[in-house]
Every structure is written in C-alpha cells, then in structure tokens.
Amino acid sequence: MAVDFVRLLNCGNIAITIKEASTICGISISKIERDTRSGTYPPKIKLDQTNKGSAVRFFLFQIEEWLKGKRANWNKVSLGV
C-alpha cells in the first residue's frame, strides 16, 4: 500500500529540503546521503510518487527524532510526541 505523502503534509507534517536538514543537524549533505542509504538517517520523501524527477524532502519530525538519538525504524507519521 502506497503512503499518500500529500495527505501527510496536509495533516501538519512539515517537509524540509536536504540543505535545511543539513543545517539543522550540523552535518554535510554527503553525510546525510550516506546515512540515508544505510538506514541510519530518516528516509527521503518523494513528493510526487509518479514523477521520476520529483522533489525530495525529509519530514521534520523524523529529523527531530534523529537529533534525539533515533537511528532506525522510522515512523511514517508523526505521533505527536
């Protein structure tokens, strides 16, 4: 089952660019790319699942979880915690 990311964004989940994630976390974009591939950084969210060249973002709540020490098993929606 595909996740409707537009619906998630409309529910108050904020999506940020990789550059913004880099600034917030204090790590380089290349480090984010490596850690995303290894699963130790939140997954990229493709805003348009049908368009191959679609913009990619990260959910801010997942970045906040990462900053608190989470390194795996990423939630798809904010739990409001």
C-alpha positions in Angstrom: 0.0 0.0 0.0 1.4 3.4 -1.0 1.6 6.2 1.5 -0.2 9.4 0.5 2.5 11.9 1.3 0.5 14.9 0.2 -2.2 13.9 2.7 0.5 13.6 5.4 1.8 17.0 4.5 -1.7 18.4 4.8 -2.0 16.9 8.3 0.7 19.2 9.6 3.8 17.2 8.9 6.5 19.7 7.7 8.8 18.7 4.9 12.2 20.2 4.6 15.0 20.1 1.9 18.2 18.3 2.3 20.0 21.6 2.7 17.7 22.6 5.6 18.2 19.1 7.2 22.0 19.6 6.9 21.8 23.0 8.6 19.5 21.7 11.4 21.6 18.6 12.1 25.0 20.2 11.6 26.2 17.6 9.2 27.1 17.7 5.5 24.7 16.8 2.7 27.0 14.0 1.6 26.9 12.5 5.2 23.1 12.7 5.0 23.1 10.9 1.7 25.4 8.1 3.0 23.4 7.7 6.2 20.1 7.7 4.3 21.3 4.9 2.1 22.5 2.9 5.2 19.1 3.5 7.0 20.6 5.4 9.9 19.1 8.8 8.8 15.4 9.4 8.1 14.2 8.3 4.6 13.8 10.8 1.8 10.2 11.5 0.9 9.5 11.9 -2.8 6.7 14.5 -3.1 5.3 13.1 -6.4 5.4 9.3 -6.4 4.6 9.2 -10.1 7.2 11.7 -11.4 10.8 10.4 -11.6 12.3 13.9 -11.3 10.1 14.9 -8.4 11.4 17.0 -5.5 12.7 15.1 -2.5 12.2 16.2 1.1 12.6 15.0 4.7 9.9 15.1 7.4 10.9 17.5 10.1 9.5 15.3 12.9 11.8 12.5 11.7 14.8 14.8 11.8 13.9 15.8 15.3 13.8 12.1 16.2 17.2 11.6 14.7 18.5 14.6 16.8 17.2 12.8 19.9 19.2 9.7 19.0 16.9 7.5 16.9 18.8 5.7 14.1 16.3 3.1 12.7 12.6 2.1 12.3 11.3 5.4 11.0 7.7 6.2 11.7 5.7 7.3 8.6 3.5 9.7 10.5 4.1 12.0 13.5 3.0 10.5 16.8 2.8 14.0 18.3 5.4 13.1 20.9 
